[in-house]
């Protein structure tokens, strides 16, 4: 019997279903974290944002 090799197309479809392809392209879906809505650093008001797809966090100055 021959070995079965997975096709690249199938792997791409699987990644699209997982929903992280947009995040890898830099198109995150940012939402405000409500547990710590505002944080003060260096005398400036900071908002914590989290991507709903991949869970990556970033801060935004206001």
Rosetta silent file (secondary structure, phi, psi, omega in degrees, C-alpha in Angstrom):
SEQUENCE: XXXXXXXXXXXXXXXXXXXXXXXXXXXXXXXXXXXXXXXXXXXXXXXXXXXXXXXXXXXXXX
SCORE:     score description
SCORE:     0.000 S_00000001
   1 L     0.000  149.302  179.367    0.000    0.000    0.000 S_00000001
   2 L   -90.130  154.390  176.330    1.084    3.554   -0.660 S_00000001
   3 L   -77.785  140.686  179.613    1.370    6.255    1.984 S_00000001
   4 L   -90.305  126.602 -179.788   -1.397    8.849    1.944 S_00000001
   5 L  -104.654  126.145  179.528   -0.115   12.428    1.727 S_00000001
   6 L   -68.769  141.318 -179.691   -2.433   15.192    3.034 S_00000001
   7 L   -81.776  147.465  178.851   -3.253   17.860    0.484 S_00000001
   8 H   -64.248  -35.764 -178.167   -2.391   21.510    1.105 S_00000001
   9 H   -60.543  -41.388 -179.964   -5.897   22.554    0.127 S_00000001
  10 H   -64.346  -39.903  179.480   -7.415   20.508    2.937 S_00000001
  11 H   -66.211  -39.617  178.447   -5.067   22.091    5.505 S_00000001
  12 H   -64.242  -41.462  178.408   -5.954   25.599    4.318 S_00000001
  13 H   -63.155  -39.894  179.932   -9.663   24.846    4.622 S_00000001
  14 H   -64.942  -41.210  178.086   -9.156   23.499    8.115 S_00000001
  15 H   -64.656  -36.984  178.426   -7.296   26.665    9.191 S_00000001
  16 H   -64.003  -37.532  178.212  -10.092   28.828    7.770 S_00000001
  17 H   -66.512  -33.907  178.710  -12.615   26.924    9.860 S_00000001
  18 H   -67.931  -27.759  175.061  -10.527   27.545   12.973 S_00000001
  19 L    90.502    8.654 -177.735  -10.785   31.284   12.301 S_00000001
  20 L   -97.549   -0.907 -179.023   -7.177   32.290   12.856 S_00000001
  21 H   -67.957  -35.769  177.748   -6.276   33.046    9.228 S_00000001
  22 H   -66.532  -39.476 -179.707   -7.601   36.592    9.523 S_00000001
  23 H   -67.034  -38.047  178.231   -5.587   37.183   12.683 S_00000001
  24 H   -66.754  -23.850  177.331   -2.383   35.953   11.063 S_00000001
  25 L   -87.706    1.307  177.934   -2.990   38.490    8.298 S_00000001
  26 L    90.073   11.883  179.962   -3.276   41.270   10.907 S_00000001
  27 L  -108.084   76.183 -179.729   -7.064   41.599   10.832 S_00000001
  28 L   -80.519  160.464  173.833   -7.989   41.036   14.467 S_00000001
  29 L  -109.104   91.732 -173.662  -11.449   41.529   15.954 S_00000001
  30 E   -80.243  135.609  174.894  -10.642   43.755   18.939 S_00000001
  31 E  -132.474  147.878 -179.675  -13.051   43.962   21.892 S_00000001
  32 E   -74.071  132.937  177.411  -12.701   45.929   25.119 S_00000001
  33 L   -79.182  119.544 -174.286  -11.836   43.775   28.138 S_00000001
  34 L   -83.247  -17.451  179.167  -14.531   44.531   30.708 S_00000001
  35 L   -66.096  -42.994  177.424  -12.681   43.052   33.724 S_00000001
  36 L  -128.962   75.741 -173.114  -10.096   45.829   33.621 S_00000001
  37 L   -62.072  -40.772 -179.483  -11.684   48.407   31.376 S_00000001
  38 E  -129.631  141.987  178.406   -9.246   51.192   32.260 S_00000001
  39 E  -135.039  143.610 -178.879   -5.684   51.086   33.505 S_00000001
  40 E  -109.760  120.883  175.142   -3.434   54.025   34.368 S_00000001
  41 E  -131.424  132.971  177.104    0.199   53.899   33.262 S_00000001
  42 L    53.801   33.299  177.792    2.575   56.820   33.282 S_00000001
  43 L    75.946   11.788  179.105   -0.299   59.169   34.068 S_00000001
  44 E  -118.021  149.720  178.930   -2.252   58.205   30.928 S_00000001
  45 E   -81.985  127.598 -177.536   -5.516   56.342   30.619 S_00000001
  46 E  -118.411  140.516  175.329   -5.076   52.928   28.938 S_00000001
  47 E  -112.878  131.786  179.703   -7.745   50.632   27.493 S_00000001
  48 E   -93.186  127.702  179.471   -7.064   46.888   27.272 S_00000001
  49 E  -117.523  143.270  178.819   -8.281   45.228   24.047 S_00000001
  50 E  -131.010  137.163  177.386   -8.484   41.471   23.332 S_00000001
  51 E   -75.697  129.850 -178.165   -9.027   39.708   19.993 S_00000001
  52 L   -75.626  -17.176  179.646  -12.121   37.517   20.169 S_00000001
  53 L   -86.551  -52.525 -171.939  -10.654   35.027   17.664 S_00000001
  54 L  -108.075  -16.299  177.694   -7.112   34.366   18.860 S_00000001
  55 L    89.149    5.814  179.097   -6.994   35.925   22.353 S_00000001
  56 L   -69.159  143.505 -178.534   -4.124   38.345   21.677 S_00000001
  57 E  -115.668  151.202  173.621   -4.144   41.467   23.867 S_00000001
  58 E  -149.510  161.059  177.378   -3.050   45.037   23.237 S_00000001
  59 E  -114.045  150.471 -178.453   -3.366   48.371   25.001 S_00000001
  60 E  -128.235  132.351  177.333   -4.607   51.611   23.559 S_00000001
  61 E   -82.558  141.690  176.857   -3.821   55.083   24.870 S_00000001
  62 L  -119.511    0.000    0.000   -6.649   57.503   25.342 S_00000001
